[in-house]
């Protein structure tokens, strides 16, 4: 398996905010789906950008937007190169 770096790029604004915007969902709408305050949505979006979010928070946000959150390791070089 080999992943090209261009496939590893993520939105500058983070996945939560980018997907929310693509869906036309406001922070208020997402907050209602997650049963949290609007300020908590902004905290989640910031935590994602700061790499301080949790997998659980990402999973919950994804599910609230009708998605499945996937977590994986993606090699930046071919595996046979990494094995050497």
C-alpha positions in Angstrom: 0.0 0.0 0.0 1.2 3.5 -0.8 -0.5 6.7 -0.2 0.4 9.8 -2.2 0.7 12.9 -0.1 -1.9 14.8 -2.0 -4.5 12.3 -0.6 -3.4 13.2 2.9 -4.4 16.8 2.7 -7.3 17.9 4.9 -9.3 21.1 4.9 -7.5 24.1 6.4 -10.6 24.8 8.5 -10.7 21.2 9.7 -13.1 18.3 8.8 -15.9 19.3 11.2 -16.3 22.8 9.9 -15.7 22.0 6.3 -18.3 19.2 6.3 -20.7 21.3 8.3 -20.4 24.1 5.7 -20.7 21.7 2.7 -23.9 20.4 4.3 -25.2 23.9 4.8 -25.4 23.2 8.5 -25.0 26.0 11.0 -23.1 25.6 14.3 -26.5 26.0 16.0 -27.9 23.1 14.0 -25.0 20.8 14.8 -25.1 21.8 18.5 -28.7 20.7 18.6 -27.9 17.4 17.1 -25.0 16.8 19.6 -27.0 18.3 22.5 -24.3 20.8 23.3 -24.0 24.6 23.2 -23.0 26.5 20.1 -19.8 27.6 21.8 -18.9 23.9 22.3 -19.1 23.4 18.5 -16.6 26.2 18.0 -14.4 24.6 20.7 -14.6 21.2 18.9 -13.6 22.9 15.6 -10.7 24.7 17.3 -9.6 21.5 19.1 -9.5 19.7 15.8 -7.2 22.3 14.3 -5.0 22.3 17.5 -4.8 18.5 17.4 -6.3 18.4 20.9 -9.6 16.8 20.0 -10.5 13.2 20.9 -11.5 10.4 18.6 -14.8 10.2 20.4 -15.5 13.9 19.7 -14.7 13.4 16.0 -16.9 10.3 15.8 -19.8 12.0 17.5 -19.5 15.1 15.2 -19.3 12.9 12.1 -22.3 10.8 13.1 -24.3 14.0 13.8 -23.6 15.0 10.2 -24.6 11.7 8.8 -21.0 10.4 8.3 -18.8 7.7 9.7 -15.5 8.7 11.3 -12.5 6.6 10.1 -9.2 6.6 11.9 -6.2 5.1 10.3 -2.4 5.1 9.8 -1.4 6.0 6.2 2.2 5.3 5.2 3.9 8.3 3.6 6.4 5.9 1.8 5.8 2.5 0.3 5.7 -0.2 3.0 8.7 -2.0 1.6 10.8 1.1 1.9 9.7 1.5 5.6 10.6 -2.1 6.2 14.2 -1.5 5.1 
